[in-house]
Amino acid sequence: MKKIGILHGKERSFPNAFVERINSKKPDGIIAEPVSIDKVIQGESSGYAVIVDRISQDVPFYRAFLKNAAISGTAVVNNPFWWSADEKFFNNALAVKIGVPVPKTVILPSRELPTDTSEDSFSNLTYPLDWEGIFKYVGFPAYMKPFAGGGWKNVYRLTNMEDFFDKHGETGQLVMLLQEEIMFEEYYRCYCIGGKHVRIMPYEPRNPHHLRYVSDFSPSPERHRQMEEIVLKINRFLGYDFNTVELAVRNGIPYAIDFCNPAPDAEKTSVGEENFEWVVETAANYAIERARLHQDNIDNLTWGEFVKQSVERKKLG
């Protein structure tokens, strides 16, 4: 019997529905359950063919468990090695290279020195930074947010240089992005599952959290196809099995704003009944597909085109 597990934290509606949906389908030789861990021994199998990860970004122990499970053959959704390496600034740099429009973005060193470092640790960093060049490139208004994600935590909207220095002084040891504000006419949040299934959802980030999926716009068929192509391209290069891409449409051009969300919001009260039904059904079917393809003691992870193309170039070189 092959087992599909889901690893989660406080979240309940999606994990419970995911497990129930898989088991209700009665796939031959496959069952689903919440992951149960009583010990983690190096190189030993987790006992799961597939694990859907919803929490390891916040729990380092779980991330280590998932890497050990993966090296022993578990298909982990999403790849814990790539997720550990990825962050939002790299995402933007990759988008530039593959031709996806993104806001003008720079990365900034932390306002305070990291623990166990001194000014001597930063002898390669020019002081002061070229603030004039940075502000000229990004412009104002702008957003400042952590380079490694974190939802809406530590996100600032800045209107001028003085505002920037004031707010940057609050960020401590966080490494921040400074990003051009896209003044959008429409905004969409897009699920992508399995690198092939896309759900494009009108989204209004300026609304209160519980009303963000309530909007008065929807994409034309042409715009829908355009955004679907962008979402698929991003996720195929990154290699995420389960992710969301946020697209802000300015002057008819969809800009990828945020597309490093490998444990995206799937709470029923947040995303709404129709979106919840889609994500539960699609995730359940995809997990069953991965379980059927699973083979013991091999790499069953998904690797993105960025990594695969790099490996191919080295082989040819």
Protein Blocks (a to p, Z undefined) as FASTA:
>chain_A
ZZddddddfblklmmmmmmmmmmnopghiacdddddfbdcehiaehiabdcdfklmmmmk
lmmmmmmmmmnopacdddfklmmmgcfklmmmmmmmnopacddddddddfbdcehiafkl
mmmbccdddfklmmmmnopadddddfkgnijghiacdfbfklmmmmmmmnomaccddddd
dddfbdcddddehhlaccdddddfkbcfklmmgccbdcdfklmmmmmmmmmmmmmmnopa
bdcdddddeehiacdfblcdfbgcfbfklnomklmmmmmmmmmmmmmmmmmmpcghiafb
dcdfklmmmmmmmmmZZ
